[in-house]
């Protein structure tokens, strides 16, 4: 499982990339972030009701396609109606894709047709136990952010948010650090 921080960052990145289409509404930023993390809402049933969610259908492409459509219908606000559906879909799809890149366990992306899909190499570290006293949680969060933040910054720059000051020269300077985080993550025991 990738961390909630990584998923939220992915949702916010998609919001920044789509910002020209709907303005800079804080409400829309929240909608993109919620769509990026909503696949983990099944944890409420797992923790609260003892529900054994297997497969976790909320991590399927089908759920990722339905969530933004349902959100757009439910909101019926001016902000939601101007949001590009493609951006909402990308925010929602970012969750199962990031979880797939962890490589620890299969993700039921193709449910109901296939139970689980797995990536042979873990590019992102597992979040580990969600405990603030857990060293591995913080180490893995650092690695995850070292991998995702430069990538997301590049996406934002490509998406037309040049105000971030991201240039190719700076990208070249950041690339070795990004690569070091990727290598660190890949060599972690799984």
Residue frames as a rotation matrix with the C-alpha (Angstrom) as fourth column:
UNK 1
0.585 0.811 0.000 0.00
0.811 -0.585 0.000 0.00
0.000 0.000 -1.000 0.00
UNK 2
-0.421 -0.624 0.658 1.31
0.573 -0.745 -0.341 3.39
0.703 0.233 0.672 -0.89
UNK 3
-0.724 0.095 -0.684 0.82
0.628 -0.319 -0.709 6.06
-0.286 -0.943 0.171 1.75
UNK 4
0.390 0.920 -0.032 -2.17
0.875 -0.381 -0.299 8.36
-0.287 0.089 -0.954 1.99
UNK 5
0.197 -0.415 -0.888 0.30
-0.026 -0.908 0.419 11.25
-0.980 -0.059 -0.189 1.63
UNK 6
-0.826 -0.548 0.134 1.37
0.073 0.132 0.989 9.92
-0.560 0.826 -0.069 -1.77
UNK 7
-0.361 0.782 0.509 -2.23
0.933 0.307 0.190 9.48
-0.007 0.543 -0.840 -2.90
UNK 8
0.550 0.563 -0.617 -3.24
0.600 -0.780 -0.178 12.94
-0.581 -0.272 -0.767 -1.68
UNK 9
-0.210 -0.724 -0.657 -0.20
-0.147 -0.641 0.753 14.45
-0.967 0.255 0.028 -3.41
UNK 10
-0.837 -0.040 0.545 -1.21
0.490 0.389 0.780 12.71
-0.243 0.920 -0.306 -6.64
UNK 11
0.139 0.979 0.151 -4.73
0.986 -0.124 -0.109 14.14
-0.088 0.164 -0.983 -6.41
UNK 12
0.513 0.000 -0.858 -3.42
0.229 -0.964 0.138 17.63
-0.827 -0.267 -0.495 -5.72
UNK 13
-0.616 -0.782 -0.098 -0.99
0.033 -0.149 0.988 17.32
-0.787 0.605 0.117 -8.64
UNK 14
-0.545 0.499 0.673 -3.83
0.838 0.296 0.459 16.44
0.030 0.815 -0.579 -11.01
UNK 15
0.534 0.734 -0.421 -5.80
0.756 -0.637 -0.151 19.42
-0.378 -0.238 -0.895 -9.63
UNK 16
0.099 -0.574 -0.813 -2.86
-0.047 -0.819 0.572 21.75
-0.994 -0.019 -0.108 -10.37
UNK 17
-0.841 -0.423 0.337 -2.51
0.268 0.216 0.939 20.33
-0.470 0.880 -0.068 -13.88
UNK 18
-0.352 0.807 0.475 -6.24
0.892 0.136 0.430 20.90
0.282 0.575 -0.768 -14.56
UNK 19
-0.335 0.206 -0.919 -6.51
0.678 -0.625 -0.388 24.23
-0.654 -0.753 0.069 -12.76
UNK 20
-0.938 -0.046 -0.343 -6.87
-0.175 -0.792 0.585 26.30
-0.298 0.609 0.735 -15.91
UNK 21
-0.717 0.693 -0.076 -10.07
0.266 0.373 0.889 24.42
0.645 0.617 -0.451 -16.74
UNK 22
0.271 0.899 -0.343 -11.88
0.671 0.079 0.737 25.25
0.690 -0.430 -0.582 -13.48
UNK 23
0.475 -0.121 0.871 -9.96
-0.415 -0.904 0.101 27.95
0.776 -0.410 -0.480 -11.66
UNK 24
-0.565 -0.809 -0.159 -8.25
-0.148 0.290 -0.946 27.63
0.811 -0.511 -0.284 -8.30
UNK 25
0.386 0.826 0.411 -11.23
-0.651 -0.072 0.756 26.68
0.654 -0.559 0.510 -6.14
UNK 26
-0.597 -0.577 0.558 -10.11
-0.800 0.369 -0.474 25.16
0.067 -0.729 -0.681 -2.83
UNK 27
0.237 0.781 0.578 -13.24
-0.683 0.557 -0.472 23.03
-0.691 -0.283 0.666 -2.95
UNK 28
0.848 0.048 -0.528 -12.12
-0.476 0.506 -0.719 21.50
0.233 0.861 0.452 -6.25
UNK 29
-0.230 -0.972 -0.055 -8.68
-0.755 0.214 -0.620 20.79
0.614 -0.101 -0.783 -4.79
UNK 30
-0.418 0.161 0.894 -10.40
-0.761 0.476 -0.441 18.83
-0.497 -0.865 -0.077 -2.02
UNK 31
0.681 0.732 0.018 -12.49
-0.577 0.551 -0.603 16.91
-0.451 0.400 0.798 -4.58
UNK 32
0.483 -0.584 -0.652 -9.39
-0.573 0.353 -0.740 15.86
0.662 0.731 -0.164 -6.52
UNK 33
-0.575 -0.725 0.379 -7.61
-0.749 0.281 -0.599 14.76
0.328 -0.629 -0.705 -3.32
UNK 34
-0.070 0.635 0.770 -10.68
-0.728 0.495 -0.475 12.84
-0.682 -0.593 0.427 -2.09
UNK 35
0.832 0.371 -0.413 -10.95
-0.555 0.535 -0.637 11.06
-0.015 0.759 0.651 -5.44
UNK 36
0.089 -0.898 -0.431 -7.28
-0.618 0.289 -0.731 10.10
0.781 0.332 -0.529 -5.21
UNK 37
-0.810 -0.451 0.376 -7.66
-0.561 0.406 -0.721 8.57
0.173 -0.795 -0.582 -1.73
UNK 38
0.037 0.954 0.298 -11.25
-0.994 0.066 -0.087 7.26
-0.103 -0.293 0.951 -1.86
UNK 39
0.186 -0.002 -0.983 -10.15
-0.422 0.903 -0.082 3.75
0.887 0.430 0.167 -2.86
UNK 40
-0.758 -0.532 -0.376 -9.00
0.120 0.454 -0.883 3.32
0.641 -0.715 -0.280 0.75
UNK 41
-0.317 0.726 0.611 -12.46
-0.885 -0.458 0.084 4.13
0.341 -0.514 0.787 2.14
UNK 42
0.434 0.474 -0.766 -12.99
-0.225 0.880 0.417 0.39
0.872 -0.009 0.489 2.44
UNK 43
-0.644 -0.702 -0.304 -10.65
0.199 0.230 -0.952 0.57
0.739 -0.674 -0.008 5.45
UNK 44
-0.524 0.533 0.664 -13.56
-0.825 -0.511 -0.240 2.07
0.211 -0.674 0.708 7.38
UNK 45
0.600 0.764 -0.235 -15.46
-0.705 0.645 0.296 -1.21
0.378 -0.012 0.926 6.90
UNK 46
0.176 -0.626 -0.759 -12.34
0.155 0.779 -0.607 -3.28
0.972 -0.011 0.235 7.55
UNK 47
-0.813 -0.573 0.102 -11.43
0.029 -0.215 -0.976 -1.49
0.582 -0.791 0.191 10.79
UNK 48
-0.611 0.605 0.511 -14.92
-0.788 -0.524 -0.323 -0.62
0.072 -0.600 0.797 12.04
UNK 49
0.432 0.901 0.031 -16.90
-0.901 0.433 -0.036 -3.69
-0.046 -0.013 0.999 11.05
UNK 50
-0.155 -0.589 0.793 -14.23
-0.453 0.756 0.473 -6.35
-0.878 -0.286 -0.384 10.75
UNK 51
0.850 0.512 -0.121 -15.15
-0.295 0.275 -0.915 -6.79
-0.435 0.814 0.385 7.09
UNK 52
-0.084 -0.875 0.478 -12.66
0.207 0.454 0.867 -8.99
-0.975 0.171 0.143 5.24
UNK 53
0.686 0.354 -0.636 -12.41
-0.434 -0.502 -0.748 -7.08
-0.584 0.789 -0.191 1.98
UNK 54
-0.549 -0.831 0.087 -10.89
-0.366 0.334 0.869 -9.43
-0.751 0.445 -0.488 -0.56
UNK 55
-0.348 -0.824 0.447 -10.57
0.907 -0.416 -0.062 -8.54
0.237 0.384 0.893 -3.29
UNK 56
-0.286 0.178 -0.941 -10.57
0.446 -0.845 -0.296 -4.85
-0.848 -0.505 0.162 -2.49
UNK 57
0.074 0.430 0.900 -12.82
0.993 0.055 -0.108 -3.84
-0.095 0.901 -0.423 -5.37
UNK 58
0.862 0.205 -0.465 -12.33
0.230 -0.973 -0.002 -0.17
-0.452 -0.106 -0.886 -4.51
UNK 59
-0.046 -0.950 -0.309 -8.88
-0.291 -0.283 0.914 -0.58
-0.956 0.132 -0.263 -6.10
UNK 60
-0.107 0.082 0.991 -10.33
0.791 0.611 0.035 -1.64
-0.602 0.788 -0.131 -9.45
UNK 61
-0.972 -0.193 0.134 -10.43
0.231 -0.679 0.697 0.40
-0.044 0.709 0.704 -12.64
UNK 62
-0.268 0.954 0.131 -14.21
0.655 0.080 0.752 -0.01
0.707 0.287 -0.646 -12.57
UNK 63
0.396 0.366 -0.842 -14.42
0.896 -0.354 0.268 1.76
-0.200 -0.861 -0.468 -9.18
UNK 64
-0.474 -0.686 -0.552 -11.90
0.506 -0.725 0.467 4.39
-0.720 -0.058 0.691 -10.32
UNK 65
-0.883 0.223 0.414 -14.10
0.314 -0.375 0.872 5.14
0.350 0.900 0.261 -13.33
UNK 66
0.051 0.991 -0.125 -17.35
0.745 0.046 0.665 5.22
0.665 -0.127 -0.736 -11.34
UNK 67
-0.062 -0.100 -0.993 -16.13
0.945 -0.327 -0.026 7.38
-0.323 -0.940 0.115 -8.43
UNK 68
-0.881 -0.299 -0.367 -15.57
0.217 -0.944 0.248 10.64
-0.420 0.139 0.897 -10.38
UNK 69
-0.677 0.713 0.184 -18.81
0.133 -0.128 0.983 10.25
0.724 0.690 -0.009 -12.31
UNK 70
0.158 0.739 -0.655 -20.74
0.849 0.236 0.472 9.71
0.504 -0.631 -0.590 -9.07
UNK 71
-0.350 -0.363 -0.863 -18.92
0.790 -0.610 -0.064 12.62
-0.503 -0.704 0.500 -7.41
UNK 72
-0.997 -0.043 0.069 -19.74
0.076 -0.792 0.605 14.93
0.028 0.609 0.793 -10.29
UNK 73
-0.291 0.957 -0.018 -23.43
0.301 0.110 0.947 13.91
0.908 0.270 -0.320 -10.19
UNK 74
0.167 0.362 -0.917 -23.61
0.960 0.151 0.235 14.19
0.223 -0.920 -0.322 -6.41
UNK 75
-0.588 -0.493 -0.641 -21.97
0.667 -0.744 -0.038 17.60
-0.459 -0.450 0.766 -6.22
UNK 76
0.189 0.707 0.681 -23.94
0.969 -0.248 -0.011 19.30
0.161 0.662 -0.732 -8.98
UNK 77
0.406 -0.117 -0.906 -22.10
0.370 -0.886 0.280 22.48
-0.836 -0.449 -0.317 -8.12
UNK 78
0.950 -0.090 -0.298 -20.76
-0.293 -0.582 -0.759 24.98
-0.105 0.808 -0.579 -10.58
UNK 79
0.078 -0.993 0.094 -17.20
-0.912 -0.033 0.408 23.96
-0.402 -0.117 -0.908 -9.65
UNK 80
-0.263 -0.170 0.950 -17.81
-0.080 0.985 0.154 20.26
-0.961 -0.036 -0.273 -10.24
UNK 81
0.667 0.604 0.436 -19.62
0.369 0.240 -0.898 20.81
-0.647 0.760 -0.063 -13.52
UNK 82
0.843 -0.416 -0.341 -16.66
-0.537 -0.612 -0.580 22.76
0.033 0.672 -0.740 -14.93
UNK 83
0.041 -0.861 0.507 -14.07
-0.635 0.370 0.679 20.21
-0.772 -0.349 -0.531 -13.83
UNK 84
-0.070 -0.102 -0.992 -12.76
-0.938 0.346 0.031 18.21
0.340 0.933 -0.120 -16.76
UNK 85
0.849 0.465 0.250 -13.95
-0.522 0.809 0.269 14.63
-0.077 -0.359 0.930 -16.39
UNK 86
0.581 -0.711 -0.396 -10.56
0.145 0.569 -0.809 13.44
0.801 0.413 0.434 -17.66
UNK 87
-0.338 -0.724 0.601 -8.83
-0.496 -0.405 -0.768 15.17
0.799 -0.558 -0.222 -14.73
UNK 88
0.199 0.504 0.841 -11.26
-0.977 0.172 0.128 13.65
-0.080 -0.846 0.527 -12.24
UNK 89
0.960 0.148 -0.238 -10.71
-0.197 0.960 -0.198 10.21
0.199 0.237 0.951 -13.78
UNK 90
0.182 -0.971 -0.156 -6.92
0.020 0.162 -0.987 10.58
0.983 0.177 0.049 -13.65
UNK 91
-0.296 -0.243 0.924 -7.08
-0.858 -0.357 -0.369 11.60
0.420 -0.902 -0.103 -9.99
UNK 92
0.561 0.615 0.554 -9.20
-0.790 0.599 0.134 8.55
-0.249 -0.512 0.822 -9.21
UNK 93
0.916 -0.231 -0.326 -7.05
0.013 0.832 -0.555 6.17
0.400 0.504 0.765 -11.29
UNK 94
0.111 -0.946 0.305 -3.87
-0.618 -0.307 -0.724 7.43
0.778 -0.108 -0.619 -9.61
UNK 95
0.247 0.022 0.969 -4.65
-0.945 0.227 0.236 5.40
-0.215 -0.974 0.077 -6.49
UNK 96
0.876 0.071 0.477 -4.65
-0.057 0.997 -0.045 1.87
-0.479 0.012 0.878 -7.93
UNK 97
0.755 -0.655 0.031 -1.70
0.084 0.049 -0.995 2.76
0.650 0.754 0.092 -10.17
UNK 98
0.071 -0.744 0.664 0.41
-0.831 -0.412 -0.373 3.94
0.552 -0.525 -0.648 -7.21
UNK 99
0.408 0.124 0.905 -0.57
-0.736 0.631 0.246 0.83
-0.540 -0.766 0.348 -5.23
UNK 100
0.995 -0.071 0.075 0.42
0.103 0.773 -0.626 -1.32
-0.014 0.631 0.776 -8.22
UNK 101
0.477 -0.865 0.153 3.87
-0.256 -0.304 -0.917 0.33
0.841 0.398 -0.367 -8.23
UNK 102
0.369 -0.331 0.868 4.48
-0.920 0.004 0.393 -0.83
-0.134 -0.944 -0.303 -4.65
UNK 103
-0.010 -0.392 -0.920 4.84
-0.662 0.692 -0.288 -4.41
0.750 0.606 -0.266 -5.89
UNK 104
-0.705 -0.250 0.664 4.20
-0.699 0.404 -0.590 -6.00
-0.121 -0.880 -0.459 -2.47
UNK 105
-0.511 0.633 0.581 0.87
0.277 0.761 -0.586 -7.57
-0.814 -0.139 -0.565 -3.35
UNK 106
-0.717 0.300 0.630 -1.53
0.673 0.059 0.738 -7.77
0.184 0.952 -0.244 -6.25
UNK 107
-0.729 0.546 -0.413 -4.10
-0.314 -0.803 -0.507 -5.05
-0.608 -0.240 0.757 -6.92
UNK 108
-0.303 0.682 0.665 -7.56
0.666 0.651 -0.364 -6.08
-0.681 0.333 -0.652 -8.22
UNK 109
-0.676 -0.059 -0.735 -7.40
-0.288 -0.896 0.337 -3.52
-0.679 0.439 0.589 -11.03
UNK 110
-0.804 0.316 -0.504 -9.27
-0.480 0.155 0.864 -5.69
0.352 0.936 0.027 -13.53
UNK 111
-0.804 0.589 0.087 -11.99
0.323 0.554 -0.767 -6.86
-0.500 -0.589 -0.635 -11.14
UNK 112
0.368 0.389 0.845 -14.43
-0.693 0.720 -0.030 -8.54
-0.620 -0.574 0.535 -11.85
UNK 113
0.813 -0.015 -0.582 -12.62
-0.496 0.507 -0.705 -10.19
0.305 0.862 0.405 -14.78
UNK 114
0.128 -0.834 -0.537 -9.31
0.291 0.549 -0.783 -10.95
0.948 -0.056 0.313 -13.09
UNK 115
0.702 0.263 -0.661 -8.66
0.678 0.034 0.734 -11.09
0.216 -0.964 -0.154 -9.39
UNK 116
0.690 -0.496 -0.527 -5.30
0.093 -0.661 0.744 -9.32
-0.718 -0.563 -0.410 -9.09
UNK 117
0.763 -0.565 0.315 -2.57
0.288 -0.140 -0.947 -7.71
0.579 0.813 0.056 -11.14
UNK 118
0.733 -0.571 -0.369 0.94
0.314 -0.197 0.929 -7.26
-0.603 -0.797 0.035 -9.80
UNK 119
0.793 -0.599 -0.113 4.03
-0.499 -0.532 -0.684 -5.38
0.349 0.599 -0.721 -10.86
UNK 120
0.694 -0.486 -0.531 7.18
0.459 0.867 -0.194 -7.54
0.555 -0.109 0.825 -10.69
UNK 121
-0.463 -0.882 -0.084 9.36
0.697 -0.304 -0.649 -4.78
0.547 -0.359 0.756 -9.23
UNK 122
0.486 0.595 -0.640 8.44
0.862 -0.444 0.243 -2.59
-0.140 -0.670 -0.729 -6.29
UNK 123
-0.150 -0.503 0.851 9.17
0.613 -0.723 -0.319 0.96
0.776 0.473 0.417 -7.44
UNK 124
0.034 0.230 0.973 7.49
-0.593 -0.779 0.205 2.55
0.805 -0.583 0.110 -4.41
UNK 125
-0.918 -0.363 -0.159 7.99
-0.085 0.574 -0.815 1.35
0.387 -0.734 -0.558 -0.83
UNK 126
-0.054 0.898 -0.437 5.13
0.669 0.357 0.651 -0.02
0.741 -0.257 -0.620 1.23
UNK 127
0.225 0.213 0.951 3.66
-0.401 -0.869 0.290 2.41
0.888 -0.447 -0.110 3.76
UNK 128
-0.736 -0.473 -0.485 4.16
0.192 0.541 -0.819 -0.14
0.650 -0.695 -0.307 6.52
UNK 129
-0.122 0.678 -0.724 2.29
0.985 0.170 -0.007 0.09
0.119 -0.715 -0.689 9.80
UNK 130
0.058 0.238 0.970 0.55
0.262 -0.941 0.215 3.46
0.963 0.242 -0.117 10.08
UNK 131
0.714 0.029 -0.699 2.14
0.700 -0.002 0.714 4.29
0.019 -1.000 -0.022 13.40
UNK 132
0.857 -0.366 0.364 3.97
-0.243 -0.908 -0.340 7.58
0.455 0.203 -0.867 14.07
UNK 133
0.491 -0.715 0.498 6.54
-0.688 0.033 0.725 5.71
-0.535 -0.699 -0.475 16.18
UNK 134
0.696 -0.191 0.692 7.35
0.415 0.894 -0.170 3.27
-0.586 0.406 0.701 13.37
UNK 135
-0.138 -0.869 -0.476 10.78
-0.178 -0.451 0.875 4.07
-0.974 0.206 -0.093 11.89
UNK 136
-0.706 -0.179 0.685 9.98
0.533 0.501 0.681 2.20
-0.465 0.847 -0.259 8.66
UNK 137
0.416 0.893 0.173 6.85
0.854 -0.317 -0.413 4.28
-0.314 0.319 -0.894 8.08
UNK 138
0.695 -0.181 -0.696 8.91
-0.111 -0.983 0.146 7.49
-0.710 -0.024 -0.703 8.10
UNK 139
-0.445 -0.893 0.063 11.77
-0.131 0.135 0.982 6.00
-0.886 0.429 -0.177 6.08
UNK 140
-0.488 0.308 0.816 9.36
0.799 0.535 0.276 4.70
-0.351 0.787 -0.507 3.44
UNK 141
0.676 0.713 -0.188 7.46
0.605 -0.682 -0.410 7.99
-0.421 0.163 -0.892 3.35
UNK 142
0.235 -0.695 -0.680 10.76
-0.341 -0.714 0.612 9.82
-0.910 0.088 -0.404 2.72
UNK 143
-0.733 -0.512 0.447 11.59
0.181 0.487 0.855 7.40
-0.656 0.708 -0.264 -0.11
UNK 144
-0.034 0.823 0.567 8.09
0.947 0.208 -0.244 7.68
-0.318 0.529 -0.786 -1.59
UNK 145
0.790 0.327 -0.519 8.21
0.231 -0.942 -0.242 11.47
-0.568 0.072 -0.820 -1.56
UNK 146
-0.135 -0.927 -0.349 11.74
-0.314 -0.294 0.903 11.42
-0.940 0.232 -0.252 -3.01
UNK 147
-0.742 -0.044 0.669 10.34
0.530 0.571 0.627 9.46
-0.409 0.820 -0.400 -5.94
UNK 148
0.055 0.929 0.365 6.95
0.990 -0.003 -0.142 11.10
-0.131 0.370 -0.920 -6.36
UNK 149
0.454 0.207 -0.866 7.59
0.339 -0.940 -0.047 14.82
-0.824 -0.273 -0.497 -5.73
UNK 150
-0.554 -0.658 -0.511 10.07
-0.246 -0.456 0.855 15.33
-0.795 0.599 0.091 -8.61
UNK 151
-0.815 0.313 0.487 7.81
0.575 0.539 0.616 13.31
-0.069 0.782 -0.619 -10.90
UNK 152
0.223 0.963 -0.154 4.71
0.941 -0.254 -0.225 15.30
-0.256 -0.095 -0.962 -9.89
UNK 153
0.124 -0.257 -0.958 6.62
0.061 -0.962 0.266 18.59
-0.990 -0.091 -0.103 -10.22
UNK 154
-0.892 -0.452 0.013 7.52
0.002 0.025 1.000 17.61
-0.452 0.892 -0.021 -13.77
UNK 155
-0.434 0.816 0.382 3.87
0.900 0.369 0.234 16.80
0.050 0.445 -0.894 -14.52
UNK 156
0.417 0.577 -0.702 2.79
0.640 -0.735 -0.224 20.18
-0.645 -0.355 -0.676 -13.15
UNK 157
-0.312 -0.622 -0.718 5.43
-0.173 -0.706 0.687 21.94
-0.934 0.339 0.112 -15.25
UNK 158
-0.946 0.007 0.323 4.31
0.303 0.366 0.880 20.06
-0.112 0.931 -0.348 -18.36
UNK 159
-0.127 0.992 0.016 0.70
0.990 0.128 -0.053 20.87
-0.054 0.009 -0.998 -17.48
UNK 160
0.080 0.128 0.989 1.46
0.557 -0.828 0.063 24.56
0.827 0.545 -0.137 -17.86
UNK 161
0.955 0.205 -0.214 2.13
0.287 -0.456 0.843 25.59
0.075 -0.866 -0.494 -14.28
UNK 162
0.262 -0.932 0.249 5.49
0.598 -0.046 -0.800 27.13
0.758 0.358 0.546 -15.20
UNK 163
0.495 -0.005 0.869 5.25
-0.453 -0.855 0.253 29.47
0.742 -0.519 -0.425 -12.20
UNK 164
0.988 -0.145 -0.052 6.90
0.129 0.591 0.796 26.74
-0.084 -0.794 0.602 -10.14
UNK 165
0.474 -0.864 -0.167 10.29
-0.841 -0.501 0.204 27.71
-0.260 0.044 -0.964 -11.57
UNK 166
0.344 -0.332 0.878 10.89
0.117 0.943 0.311 24.22
-0.932 -0.004 0.363 -12.92
UNK 167
0.458 -0.308 -0.834 13.34
-0.871 -0.340 -0.354 24.30
-0.174 0.889 -0.424 -15.81
UNK 168
0.870 -0.183 -0.458 15.16
-0.061 0.881 -0.469 21.56
0.490 0.436 0.755 -17.66
UNK 169
-0.137 -0.978 0.159 18.43
-0.321 -0.108 -0.941 22.57
0.937 -0.180 -0.299 -15.98
UNK 170
-0.277 0.109 0.955 16.90
-0.961 -0.033 -0.275 22.14
0.002 -0.994 0.114 -12.55
UNK 171
0.788 0.616 0.022 15.34
-0.612 0.786 -0.090 18.88
-0.073 0.057 0.996 -13.70
UNK 172
0.485 -0.707 -0.514 18.76
-0.057 0.561 -0.826 17.57
0.873 0.430 0.232 -14.73
UNK 173
-0.483 -0.677 0.555 20.14
-0.586 -0.221 -0.779 18.54
0.650 -0.702 -0.290 -11.31
UNK 174
0.012 0.595 0.804 17.29
-0.968 0.210 -0.141 16.78
-0.252 -0.776 0.578 -9.51
UNK 175
0.570 0.322 -0.756 17.40
-0.654 0.735 -0.181 13.62
0.497 0.598 0.629 -11.67
UNK 176
-0.371 -0.742 -0.559 20.34
-0.194 0.650 -0.734 11.94
0.908 -0.164 -0.386 -9.84
UNK 177
-0.821 0.137 0.554 18.61
-0.564 -0.041 -0.825 12.42
-0.091 -0.990 0.111 -6.46
UNK 178
0.255 0.964 -0.078 15.36
-0.950 0.235 -0.206 11.05
-0.180 0.126 0.975 -7.88
UNK 179
0.339 -0.210 -0.917 17.22
-0.475 0.803 -0.359 8.07
0.812 0.558 0.173 -9.33
UNK 180
-0.761 -0.647 0.044 18.91
-0.327 0.325 -0.887 7.44
0.560 -0.690 -0.459 -5.96
UNK 181
-0.425 0.696 0.578 15.48
-0.797 0.014 -0.603 7.28
-0.428 -0.717 0.550 -4.28
UNK 182
0.543 0.610 -0.578 14.20
-0.819 0.538 -0.202 4.90
0.188 0.582 0.791 -6.98
UNK 183
-0.098 -0.669 -0.737 17.21
-0.301 0.725 -0.619 2.60
0.949 0.161 -0.272 -6.52
UNK 184
-0.847 -0.181 0.499 16.86
-0.515 0.053 -0.855 2.77
0.129 -0.982 -0.138 -2.72
UNK 185
0.010 0.954 0.299 13.22
-0.916 0.129 -0.380 1.73
-0.401 -0.270 0.875 -3.03
UNK 186
0.524 0.199 -0.828 13.83
-0.686 0.675 -0.272 -1.07
0.505 0.710 0.490 -5.54
UNK 187
-0.344 -0.765 -0.545 16.53
-0.236 0.632 -0.738 -2.70
0.909 -0.125 -0.398 -3.37
UNK 188
-0.337 0.303 0.891 14.33
-0.941 -0.083 -0.328 -2.76
-0.025 -0.949 0.313 -0.24
UNK 189
-0.998 0.058 0.025 13.36
0.057 0.998 -0.028 -6.27
-0.026 -0.026 -0.999 0.84
UNK 190
-0.365 0.927 -0.082 9.75
-0.822 -0.280 0.496 -7.05
0.437 0.249 0.864 -0.09
